[in-house]
Amino acid sequence: MSCATLSPDTTNMQSVREFVDADHNQSHLLGWVCSWDTDKAGKDIPLDRIKSALTTAGLDEEYAKELTPRSAFSRACKDLKTDRVIRRVDDAEKTVKFQFTHEYLSSGQFEYDYEAMLELDKDTGSISCTVHELGVLAKTLLDKCMAHRTASDITSMVKRMFTERADLYPINSKGVAYFVSQSHVSFIEKVDAFLLALGGRLSRFPVPKGNDAGDRSVRDAIVSGLNDQIEQLNTIIETWDDTTRTTTMAKKAEAFKMVRFKVECHRQFLQSQAETLETALNDAVAKMLSKIDSLEKKEVDNA
């Protein structure tokens, strides 16, 4: 059975096409050990610059997700917390309210004085505050966070791109270096160009075919990575209840299809480990179907 016939029904099929189109027989490489450094990209990277770097590298600028005003305000609070305590006092559907309290040391102990109340609109990002100057400062910091990203954001972005467009298999428990199949070499080069444009760096080391130690290490990394994906899906499914949306369930079903597709594509290389993975995958799918059946029965009983 070919990989093409096992392709999962997903909206983003580019990674699947890249895998199937790759001519592995003409390559002397299994793939690459990759790691990246984003620290030199800086702490405050303009969002427009990130989107431009993505486009220039041939990547989708939508990987640079917009922050919600609430998320951006959480970041802004890091600069607002100097000499004060910030506590959420109300969380309504469209707004969230915070109390600002001045904190200072007096006679060897901390004292606290009420300072202001601030309200954030979750949709628009507008701010109202009982102390005008504090409100202006909060809005300035909020706007800055909305328009900038950190080196940590770039790292998360790179992981998301690899997850959606290729495979990342950690080669150690710390997850600081990953094996990426040769079939995704063109995508690796795009990510490399993206990071270079921001002052970062992607380091990659070739893994040749036919070396026993290399083959074993890559096989172990792939098996461990696929097992982790199955276990993560199992953990998520255990949390499903009668409030879980059917669209959420459908996405996880597609995720199982993608794992099965990866196992089949790596079957020749994985050898007997492929059967072990398939057994774990079949067990996980059975648990998912059982969970769905129990939720459907509960819905009927409660009707």
Contacts in CASP RR format, 6 or more apart in sequence:
PFRMAT RR
TARGET T0000
AUTHOR 0000-0000-0000
METHOD contacts of the structure
MODEL  1
MSCATLSPDTTNMQSVREFVDADHNQSHLLGWVCSWDTDKAGKDIPLDRI
KSALTTAGLDEEYAKELTPRSAFSRACKDLKTDRVIRRVDDAEKTVKFQF
THEYLSSGQFEYDYEAMLELDKDTGSISCTVHELGVLAKTLLDKCMAHRT
ASDITSMVKRMFTERADLYPINSKGVAYFVSQSHVSFIEKVDAFLLALGG
RLSRFPVPKGNDAGDRSVRDAIVSGLNDQIEQLNTIIETWDDTTRTTTMA
KKAEAFKMVRFKVECHRQFLQSQAETLETALNDAVAKMLSKIDSLEKKEV
DNA
1 264 0 8 1.000
3 19 0 8 1.000
3 20 0 8 1.000
3 261 0 8 1.000
3 264 0 8 1.000
3 265 0 8 1.000
4 20 0 8 1.000
6 257 0 8 1.000
6 260 0 8 1.000
6 261 0 8 1.000
6 264 0 8 1.000
7 13 0 8 1.000
7 16 0 8 1.000
7 20 0 8 1.000
7 261 0 8 1.000
8 16 0 8 1.000
8 254 0 8 1.000
8 257 0 8 1.000
8 258 0 8 1.000
8 260 0 8 1.000
8 261 0 8 1.000
9 254 0 8 1.000
9 257 0 8 1.000
10 16 0 8 1.000
10 254 0 8 1.000
10 257 0 8 1.000
10 258 0 8 1.000
12 164 0 8 1.000
12 165 0 8 1.000
14 165 0 8 1.000
15 164 0 8 1.000
15 165 0 8 1.000
15 166 0 8 1.000
15 184 0 8 1.000
15 187 0 8 1.000
16 261 0 8 1.000
18 165 0 8 1.000
18 166 0 8 1.000
18 183 0 8 1.000
18 184 0 8 1.000
18 186 0 8 1.000
18 187 0 8 1.000
19 181 0 8 1.000
19 183 0 8 1.000
19 184 0 8 1.000
19 265 0 8 1.000
22 181 0 8 1.000
22 182 0 8 1.000
22 183 0 8 1.000
22 184 0 8 1.000
24 182 0 8 1.000
24 183 0 8 1.000
27 182 0 8 1.000
27 209 0 8 1.000
28 208 0 8 1.000
28 209 0 8 1.000
29 182 0 8 1.000
29 206 0 8 1.000
29 207 0 8 1.000
29 208 0 8 1.000
29 209 0 8 1.000
30 181 0 8 1.000
30 182 0 8 1.000
30 207 0 8 1.000
30 208 0 8 1.000
30 209 0 8 1.000
30 214 0 8 1.000
30 215 0 8 1.000
30 218 0 8 1.000
30 269 0 8 1.000
31 179 0 8 1.000
31 180 0 8 1.000
31 181 0 8 1.000
31 182 0 8 1.000
31 185 0 8 1.000
31 206 0 8 1.000
31 207 0 8 1.000
31 218 0 8 1.000
32 179 0 8 1.000
32 180 0 8 1.000
32 182 0 8 1.000
32 185 0 8 1.000
32 188 0 8 1.000
32 204 0 8 1.000
32 205 0 8 1.000
32 206 0 8 1.000
32 207 0 8 1.000
33 171 0 8 1.000
33 177 0 8 1.000
33 178 0 8 1.000
33 179 0 8 1.000
33 180 0 8 1.000
33 204 0 8 1.000
33 205 0 8 1.000
33 207 0 8 1.000
34 168 0 8 1.000
34 177 0 8 1.000
34 178 0 8 1.000
34 179 0 8 1.000
34 180 0 8 1.000
34 188 0 8 1.000
34 202 0 8 1.000
34 203 0 8 1.000
34 204 0 8 1.000
35 176 0 8 1.000
35 177 0 8 1.000
35 178 0 8 1.000
35 202 0 8 1.000
35 203 0 8 1.000
35 204 0 8 1.000
36 155 0 8 1.000
36 158 0 8 1.000
36 191 0 8 1.000
36 195 0 8 1.000
36 200 0 8 1.000
36 201 0 8 1.000
36 202 0 8 1.000
36 203 0 8 1.000
37 200 0 8 1.000
37 201 0 8 1.000
37 203 0 8 1.000
38 151 0 8 1.000
38 152 0 8 1.000
38 154 0 8 1.000
38 155 0 8 1.000
38 158 0 8 1.000
38 195 0 8 1.000
38 198 0 8 1.000
38 200 0 8 1.000
39 151 0 8 1.000
39 200 0 8 1.000
40 151 0 8 1.000
40 199 0 8 1.000
40 200 0 8 1.000
40 201 0 8 1.000
41 151 0 8 1.000
41 154 0 8 1.000
41 195 0 8 1.000
41 198 0 8 1.000
41 199 0 8 1.000
41 200 0 8 1.000
42 150 0 8 1.000
42 151 0 8 1.000
43 150 0 8 1.000
43 151 0 8 1.000
44 144 0 8 1.000
44 148 0 8 1.000
44 149 0 8 1.000
44 150 0 8 1.000
45 148 0 8 1.000
45 149 0 8 1.000
45 150 0 8 1.000
45 151 0 8 1.000
45 153 0 8 1.000
45 154 0 8 1.000
45 198 0 8 1.000
46 147 0 8 1.000
46 148 0 8 1.000
47 64 0 8 1.000
47 146 0 8 1.000
47 147 0 8 1.000
47 148 0 8 1.000
47 149 0 8 1.000
48 147 0 8 1.000
49 198 0 8 1.000
50 64 0 8 1.000
50 149 0 8 1.000
50 154 0 8 1.000
50 157 0 8 1.000
50 198 0 8 1.000
51 61 0 8 1.000
51 64 0 8 1.000
52 61 0 8 1.000
52 197 0 8 1.000
53 194 0 8 1.000
53 197 0 8 1.000
53 198 0 8 1.000
54 60 0 8 1.000
54 61 0 8 1.000
54 63 0 8 1.000
54 64 0 8 1.000
54 194 0 8 1.000
55 61 0 8 1.000
56 193 0 8 1.000
56 194 0 8 1.000
56 197 0 8 1.000
57 190 0 8 1.000
57 191 0 8 1.000
57 193 0 8 1.000
57 194 0 8 1.000
57 197 0 8 1.000
58 190 0 8 1.000
58 193 0 8 1.000
59 161 0 8 1.000
59 190 0 8 1.000
59 191 0 8 1.000
59 194 0 8 1.000
63 157 0 8 1.000
63 160 0 8 1.000
63 161 0 8 1.000
64 149 0 8 1.000
64 157 0 8 1.000
66 146 0 8 1.000
67 75 0 8 1.000
67 145 0 8 1.000
67 146 0 8 1.000
68 122 0 8 1.000
69 120 0 8 1.000
69 121 0 8 1.000
69 122 0 8 1.000
69 123 0 8 1.000
69 124 0 8 1.000
69 125 0 8 1.000
69 142 0 8 1.000
69 146 0 8 1.000
70 96 0 8 1.000
70 120 0 8 1.000
70 122 0 8 1.000
72 142 0 8 1.000
72 145 0 8 1.000
72 146 0 8 1.000
73 120 0 8 1.000
73 125 0 8 1.000
73 138 0 8 1.000
73 142 0 8 1.000
73 145 0 8 1.000
75 145 0 8 1.000
76 138 0 8 1.000
76 141 0 8 1.000
76 142 0 8 1.000
76 144 0 8 1.000
76 145 0 8 1.000
77 86 0 8 1.000
79 141 0 8 1.000
80 86 0 8 1.000
80 100 0 8 1.000
80 137 0 8 1.000
80 138 0 8 1.000
80 141 0 8 1.000
83 102 0 8 1.000
83 103 0 8 1.000
83 104 0 8 1.000
84 100 0 8 1.000
84 101 0 8 1.000
84 102 0 8 1.000
84 103 0 8 1.000
84 115 0 8 1.000
85 100 0 8 1.000
85 101 0 8 1.000
85 103 0 8 1.000
85 112 0 8 1.000
86 98 0 8 1.000
86 99 0 8 1.000
86 100 0 8 1.000
86 101 0 8 1.000
87 98 0 8 1.000
87 99 0 8 1.000
87 101 0 8 1.000
88 96 0 8 1.000
88 97 0 8 1.000
88 98 0 8 1.000
89 97 0 8 1.000
89 98 0 8 1.000
89 99 0 8 1.000
89 117 0 8 1.000
90 96 0 8 1.000
90 97 0 8 1.000
91 97 0 8 1.000
94 121 0 8 1.000
94 122 0 8 1.000
94 123 0 8 1.000
95 119 0 8 1.000
95 120 0 8 1.000
95 121 0 8 1.000
95 122 0 8 1.000
96 119 0 8 1.000
96 120 0 8 1.000
96 122 0 8 1.000
97 117 0 8 1.000
97 118 0 8 1.000
97 119 0 8 1.000
97 120 0 8 1.000
98 117 0 8 1.000
98 118 0 8 1.000
98 119 0 8 1.000
98 120 0 8 1.000
99 114 0 8 1.000
99 116 0 8 1.000
99 117 0 8 1.000
99 118 0 8 1.000
100 115 0 8 1.000
100 116 0 8 1.000
100 117 0 8 1.000
100 118 0 8 1.000
100 131 0 8 1.000
100 134 0 8 1.000
101 112 0 8 1.000
101 113 0 8 1.000
101 114 0 8 1.000
101 115 0 8 1.000
102 112 0 8 1.000
102 113 0 8 1.000
102 114 0 8 1.000
102 115 0 8 1.000
103 110 0 8 1.000
103 111 0 8 1.000
103 112 0 8 1.000
104 110 0 8 1.000
104 111 0 8 1.000
104 113 0 8 1.000
105 111 0 8 1.000
115 131 0 8 1.000
115 134 0 8 1.000
116 129 0 8 1.000
116 130 0 8 1.000
116 131 0 8 1.000
116 134 0 8 1.000
116 135 0 8 1.000
117 129 0 8 1.000
117 130 0 8 1.000
118 127 0 8 1.000
118 128 0 8 1.000
118 129 0 8 1.000
118 130 0 8 1.000
118 134 0 8 1.000
118 135 0 8 1.000
118 138 0 8 1.000
119 127 0 8 1.000
119 128 0 8 1.000
119 129 0 8 1.000
120 126 0 8 1.000
120 127 0 8 1.000
120 142 0 8 1.000
121 127 0 8 1.000
125 142 0 8 1.000
127 135 0 8 1.000
127 138 0 8 1.000
127 139 0 8 1.000
127 142 0 8 1.000
128 135 0 8 1.000
129 135 0 8 1.000
129 138 0 8 1.000
154 195 0 8 1.000
154 198 0 8 1.000
154 200 0 8 1.000
158 191 0 8 1.000
158 194 0 8 1.000
158 195 0 8 1.000
159 168 0 8 1.000
161 187 0 8 1.000
161 191 0 8 1.000
162 168 0 8 1.000
162 178 0 8 1.000
162 180 0 8 1.000
162 187 0 8 1.000
162 191 0 8 1.000
165 184 0 8 1.000
165 187 0 8 1.000
166 180 0 8 1.000
166 181 0 8 1.000
166 184 0 8 1.000
166 187 0 8 1.000
166 188 0 8 1.000
167 180 0 8 1.000
167 181 0 8 1.000
167 184 0 8 1.000
167 222 0 8 1.000
167 262 0 8 1.000
168 178 0 8 1.000
168 179 0 8 1.000
168 180 0 8 1.000
169 178 0 8 1.000
169 179 0 8 1.000
169 180 0 8 1.000
169 218 0 8 1.000
169 221 0 8 1.000
169 222 0 8 1.000
169 224 0 8 1.000
169 225 0 8 1.000
170 177 0 8 1.000
170 178 0 8 1.000
170 221 0 8 1.000
170 224 0 8 1.000
170 225 0 8 1.000
171 177 0 8 1.000
171 178 0 8 1.000
171 179 0 8 1.000
171 217 0 8 1.000
171 221 0 8 1.000
178 221 0 8 1.000
179 207 0 8 1.000
179 217 0 8 1.000
179 218 0 8 1.000
179 221 0 8 1.000
179 222 0 8 1.000
180 188 0 8 1.000
180 204 0 8 1.000
188 202 0 8 1.000
188 204 0 8 1.000
191 202 0 8 1.000
192 202 0 8 1.000
192 204 0 8 1.000
195 201 0 8 1.000
195 202 0 8 1.000
196 202 0 8 1.000
207 214 0 8 1.000
207 218 0 8 1.000
208 214 0 8 1.000
209 215 0 8 1.000
215 269 0 8 1.000
218 269 0 8 1.000
219 269 0 8 1.000
219 270 0 8 1.000
219 271 0 8 1.000
219 273 0 8 1.000
222 266 0 8 1.000
222 269 0 8 1.000
222 270 0 8 1.000
223 270 0 8 1.000
223 273 0 8 1.000
223 276 0 8 1.000
223 277 0 8 1.000
226 259 0 8 1.000
226 262 0 8 1.000
226 263 0 8 1.000
226 277 0 8 1.000
227 277 0 8 1.000
227 280 0 8 1.000
229 255 0 8 1.000
229 259 0 8 1.000
230 259 0 8 1.000
230 277 0 8 1.000
230 280 0 8 1.000
230 281 0 8 1.000
230 284 0 8 1.000
233 252 0 8 1.000
233 255 0 8 1.000
233 256 0 8 1.000
233 259 0 8 1.000
233 284 0 8 1.000
233 288 0 8 1.000
234 284 0 8 1.000
234 287 0 8 1.000
236 252 0 8 1.000
237 252 0 8 1.000
237 284 0 8 1.000
237 287 0 8 1.000
237 288 0 8 1.000
237 291 0 8 1.000
238 291 0 8 1.000
240 248 0 8 1.000
240 249 0 8 1.000
240 291 0 8 1.000
240 295 0 8 1.000
241 295 0 8 1.000
242 295 0 8 1.000
242 298 0 8 1.000
242 299 0 8 1.000
242 302 0 8 1.000
244 295 0 8 1.000
249 288 0 8 1.000
249 292 0 8 1.000
252 288 0 8 1.000
253 288 0 8 1.000
256 281 0 8 1.000
256 284 0 8 1.000
256 285 0 8 1.000
256 288 0 8 1.000
259 281 0 8 1.000
260 278 0 8 1.000
260 281 0 8 1.000
263 270 0 8 1.000
263 274 0 8 1.000
263 277 0 8 1.000
263 278 0 8 1.000
263 281 0 8 1.000
264 274 0 8 1.000
266 274 0 8 1.000
267 274 0 8 1.000
270 277 0 8 1.000
END
